[in-house]
Amino acid sequence: MRYVRLRAFHNVAICGGFSRAAEALHLTQPAISDQVRKLEEEYDV
């Protein structure tokens, strides 16, 4: 697992959504979605 993916997931949960997490991390919403998707694939969720 990569730290970046876990951080993205954590921020989505804390911030209450992908857009807010992206804003907090200074990333785009698609970048956050991609990281969460990859994390889900890694754990077969």
Secondary structure per residue as TSV (DSSP state, phi and psi in degrees):
chain	resnum	aa	ss	phi	psi
A	1	M	-	360.0	139.5
A	2	R	-	-96.9	142.5
A	3	Y	H	-58.9	-37.8
A	4	V	H	-60.0	-41.4
A	5	R	H	-67.1	-43.2
A	6	L	H	-66.2	-39.5
A	7	R	H	-63.2	-41.3
A	8	A	H	-61.7	-47.7
A	9	F	H	-60.5	-45.7
A	10	H	H	-58.7	-45.1
A	11	N	H	-69.2	-33.1
A	12	V	H	-61.4	-44.1
A	13	A	H	-66.1	-45.7
A	14	I	H	-68.8	-42.6
A	15	C	H	-82.6	-16.4
A	16	G	T	85.3	16.1
A	17	G	S	168.7	163.7
A	18	F	H	-68.9	-41.9
A	19	S	H	-65.1	-43.6
A	20	R	H	-67.1	-38.1
A	21	A	H	-64.2	-41.7
A	22	A	H	-61.5	-42.9
A	23	E	H	-63.3	-42.8
A	24	A	H	-65.0	-33.4
A	25	L	H	-95.4	1.0
A	26	H	T	59.2	43.7
A	27	L	-	-127.9	172.6
A	28	T	-	-86.2	158.0
A	29	Q	H	-62.3	-41.4
A	30	P	H	-61.8	-32.5
A	31	A	H	-66.0	-40.7
A	32	I	H	-65.7	-45.6
A	33	S	H	-58.8	-41.3
A	34	D	H	-63.5	-42.4
A	35	Q	H	-65.5	-41.1
A	36	V	H	-67.9	-40.5
A	37	R	H	-60.4	-43.7
A	38	K	H	-65.2	-37.0
A	39	L	H	-64.7	-42.8
A	40	E	H	-61.5	-42.2
A	41	E	H	-64.1	-39.0
A	42	E	H	-61.7	-34.8
A	43	Y	T	-106.2	10.3
A	44	D	T	53.1	47.0
A	45	V	-	-97.5	360.0
